[in-house]
Amino acid sequence: MKKLLTVTLLLLFTFTLTSCKGEEVVLPTGYDIPEEGTVIKNNLPYYDFFRLNNPVITITVKDMGDIVIELFPEQAPNTVANFIAYAERGDYVDNTFHRVMVDFMIQGGRLTSPSCTIQGEMNNNPLFTGDNSISHNRGVISMARVGGNYDSGSSQFFIVHADSLFLDDEYASFGGVISGFNILDFIANMNDGVSQVTYEPVYIENITVELNGYTAPTTVCE
């Protein structure tokens, strides 16, 4: 009953009033998410990968706000290029964070992923000739894959909620959160307590891209 009352109150406050001076007053909407403290970029564990010309994505979560992530194409060029291609086509609009595990990760992306997959840019993949040294610390974004198939990644991704270094070399990490840790924490704690889903849908309204001078190579998946 208490949860129902809380939801009802939130719905009641999702509208706009006009003040006596005729100025629009926007009342708070959505969830009661604590404000984020100051994020000091050079204290982040993936600080060494930051570059002025790295692309930056903004994941807008409905009724919550933005998670802003810098991508690291020097470590995972094809993964970054393909993620940007999906985002710029609008493929992530109205998809959800459909799998969440507190103190582990939140996973989003298209549930109906395209059949086209990309080579997994992780060090334990025999076909990968690069060197991906991004550890799966809190805030890192990485690609989901199917079972033991290193080359099965498509559009689904996850953001690490708590350090999970056992994923290193096994999953293609390709960027790190620079703001929105409070939203990451809130979503991770929305587990329904029964399975790895949220107790109500968490929608990705959009993912926008700032290229910052970065030029993506030809994508593997079209």
C-alpha positions as CSV (number, residue, x, y, z in Angstrom):
1,M,0.0,0.0,0.0
2,K,2.9,2.3,0.8
3,K,4.5,1.8,-2.6
4,L,1.2,2.4,-4.3
5,L,0.8,5.7,-2.4
6,T,4.3,6.8,-3.3
7,V,3.7,6.1,-7.0
8,T,0.4,7.9,-6.9
9,L,2.0,11.0,-5.3
10,L,4.7,11.0,-8.0
11,L,2.1,10.9,-10.7
12,L,0.2,13.7,-9.1
13,F,3.3,15.9,-9.3
14,T,4.0,15.3,-13.0
15,F,2.5,18.4,-14.3
16,T,3.2,22.1,-14.8
17,L,1.7,25.1,-12.9
18,T,1.6,28.7,-13.8
19,S,2.7,31.2,-11.1
20,C,0.7,34.3,-10.2
21,K,3.1,36.3,-12.3
22,G,2.4,34.2,-15.3
23,E,5.7,32.4,-15.2
24,E,5.8,28.7,-15.9
25,V,6.7,26.7,-12.8
26,V,7.9,23.1,-13.5
27,L,7.3,20.7,-10.7
28,P,9.7,17.8,-10.0
29,T,8.9,14.6,-12.0
30,G,10.0,11.0,-11.9
31,Y,12.0,9.4,-9.2
32,D,13.6,10.8,-6.0
33,I,17.2,10.3,-7.1
34,P,19.9,11.8,-4.8
35,E,22.0,14.5,-6.4
36,E,25.4,13.5,-7.7
37,G,28.4,14.8,-5.9
38,T,31.4,16.3,-7.7
39,V,33.0,13.8,-10.0
40,I,36.8,14.4,-10.3
41,K,37.8,12.9,-13.6
42,N,41.5,12.4,-12.7
43,N,40.3,10.2,-9.8
44,L,38.5,7.8,-12.0
45,P,40.3,4.5,-12.6
46,Y,40.1,4.9,-16.4
47,Y,41.5,8.5,-16.4
48,D,44.5,7.5,-18.5
49,F,42.2,6.7,-21.5
50,F,40.6,10.2,-21.6
51,R,41.4,12.2,-24.7
52,L,40.2,15.6,-25.9
53,N,39.0,14.1,-29.2
54,N,37.3,11.0,-27.7
55,P,33.6,10.8,-28.6
56,V,31.1,11.3,-25.7
57,I,27.7,9.8,-25.5
58,T,24.7,10.8,-23.3
59,I,22.2,8.2,-22.3
60,T,19.0,9.9,-21.4
61,V,17.0,7.7,-19.0
62,K,13.3,8.5,-18.8
63,D,12.2,10.4,-15.7
64,M,15.8,10.1,-14.3
65,G,18.3,12.1,-16.2
66,D,21.5,11.6,-18.1
67,I,24.4,9.2,-17.8
68,V,27.4,10.7,-19.7
69,I,30.1,8.3,-21.0
70,E,33.4,9.0,-22.7
71,L,34.3,6.3,-25.3
72,F,37.8,5.0,-25.8
73,P,38.3,4.2,-29.5
74,E,42.1,3.6,-29.1
75,Q,41.3,0.5,-27.1
76,A,38.2,-0.8,-28.9
77,P,37.9,1.0,-32.3
78,N,35.3,-1.3,-33.9
79,T,33.2,-1.5,-30.8
80,V,33.1,2.2,-30.5
81,A,32.3,2.7,-34.2
82,N,29.4,0.3,-34.1
83,F,27.9,1.6,-30.9
84,I,28.0,5.1,-32.4
85,A,26.3,3.8,-35.5
86,Y,23.5,2.2,-33.5
87,A,23.0,5.4,-31.5
88,E,23.0,7.8,-34.5
89,R,20.4,5.6,-36.2
90,G,18.2,5.8,-33.1
91,D,18.3,2.1,-32.5
92,Y,18.4,2.6,-28.7
93,V,15.3,4.9,-28.5
94,D,12.6,3.4,-26.1
95,N,14.7,0.4,-25.3
96,T,15.2,-0.5,-21.6
97,F,17.7,-1.4,-19.0
98,H,16.3,-4.9,-18.9
99,R,18.8,-6.7,-16.7
100,V,20.2,-5.2,-13.4
101,M,22.3,-6.7,-10.7
102,V,23.2,-4.5,-7.7
103,D,27.0,-4.4,-7.1
104,F,27.6,-5.9,-10.6
105,M,26.1,-4.1,-13.6
106,I,23.1,-2.7,-15.5
107,Q,22.4,-4.0,-19.0
108,G,20.6,-2.2,-21.8
109,G,20.2,-2.2,-25.6
110,R,18.0,-3.8,-28.1
111,L,16.4,-7.1,-27.0
112,T,15.7,-7.8,-30.7
113,S,19.4,-7.3,-31.6
114,P,20.4,-7.5,-35.3
115,S,21.9,-10.8,-36.5
116,C,25.1,-9.0,-37.5
117,T,27.8,-9.3,-34.9
118,I,31.3,-7.9,-34.5
119,Q,34.6,-9.3,-33.4
120,G,35.0,-9.0,-29.7
121,E,37.8,-6.6,-28.8
122,M,38.9,-8.4,-25.6
123,N,42.4,-9.8,-25.0
124,N,41.3,-13.4,-24.6
125,N,39.8,-13.5,-28.0
126,P,42.3,-15.3,-30.3
127,L,41.0,-13.2,-33.3
128,F,41.7,-9.9,-31.6
129,T,45.1,-8.5,-32.5
130,G,44.9,-5.3,-30.4
131,D,45.4,-4.7,-26.7
132,N,42.3,-3.7,-24.7
133,S,43.6,-2.7,-21.3
134,I,40.4,-1.1,-19.9
135,S,39.6,-2.8,-16.6
136,H,36.0,-3.4,-15.6
137,N,36.0,-0.9,-12.8
138,R,32.8,0.9,-11.6
139,G,31.4,3.1,-14.4
140,V,33.0,1.2,-17.3
141,I,30.8,0.4,-20.3
142,S,31.3,-3.0,-22.0
143,M,29.6,-5.2,-24.6
144,A,27.3,-8.1,-23.7
145,R,27.8,-11.3,-25.6
146,V,26.3,-14.8,-25.9
147,G,27.8,-17.5,-23.7
148,G,31.4,-18.3,-24.6
149,N,31.3,-16.8,-28.1
150,Y,33.7,-13.9,-28.1
151,D,32.4,-12.6,-31.4
152,S,28.7,-12.5,-30.6
153,G,28.4,-8.8,-29.6
154,S,25.8,-6.6,-31.3
155,S,23.9,-3.8,-29.7
156,Q,23.5,-4.8,-26.1
157,F,25.9,-3.2,-23.5
158,F,26.3,-3.1,-19.8
159,I,27.6,-0.5,-17.3
160,V,29.6,-1.8,-14.4
161,H,28.0,-0.9,-11.0
162,A,30.8,-2.2,-8.8
163,D,34.4,-3.2,-9.7
164,S,34.2,-6.5,-11.5
165,L,37.8,-7.2,-12.6
166,F,37.1,-10.9,-13.3
167,L,35.5,-9.6,-16.6
168,D,38.8,-8.2,-17.8
169,D,40.0,-9.7,-21.1
170,E,36.7,-11.6,-21.4
171,Y,34.4,-8.7,-22.4
172,A,35.0,-5.8,-24.7
173,S,35.1,-2.7,-22.5
174,F,35.1,0.5,-24.5
175,G,34.4,3.6,-22.3
176,G,33.7,5.0,-18.9
177,V,31.1,7.1,-17.1
178,I,32.0,10.8,-16.4
179,S,28.7,11.8,-14.9
180,G,25.5,10.2,-13.8
181,F,26.8,7.8,-11.2
182,N,23.8,8.6,-9.1
183,I,21.5,7.3,-11.9
184,L,23.6,4.2,-12.3
185,D,23.3,3.5,-8.6
186,F,19.5,4.1,-8.6
187,I,18.9,1.7,-11.5
188,A,21.1,-1.0,-10.1
189,N,19.1,-0.9,-6.9
190,M,15.8,-1.3,-8.9
191,N,16.2,-5.1,-9.0
192,D,12.8,-6.7,-8.2
193,G,14.4,-9.1,-5.7
194,V,13.2,-12.2,-7.6
195,S,15.1,-12.1,-10.9
196,Q,17.5,-9.8,-12.7
197,V,14.9,-7.4,-13.9
198,T,13.7,-4.0,-12.6
199,Y,10.5,-3.8,-10.6
200,E,9.2,-1.4,-13.3
201,P,10.6,-0.7,-16.8
202,V,13.5,1.8,-17.1
203,Y,13.4,3.3,-20.5
204,I,16.3,4.7,-22.5
205,E,14.7,7.8,-24.2
206,N,17.7,8.4,-26.4
207,I,21.5,8.1,-26.8
208,T,23.1,11.2,-28.3
209,V,26.7,11.4,-29.6
210,E,29.3,14.2,-29.5
211,L,32.1,13.2,-31.8
212,N,34.6,15.9,-30.7
213,G,36.5,15.6,-33.9
214,Y,36.6,11.8,-33.8
215,T,36.0,10.1,-37.2
216,A,34.6,6.6,-36.9
217,P,36.0,3.9,-39.2
218,T,33.7,2.0,-41.4
219,T,31.4,0.0,-39.2
220,V,31.3,-3.8,-39.4
221,C,27.5,-4.0,-38.9
222,E,25.2,-1.9,-41.0
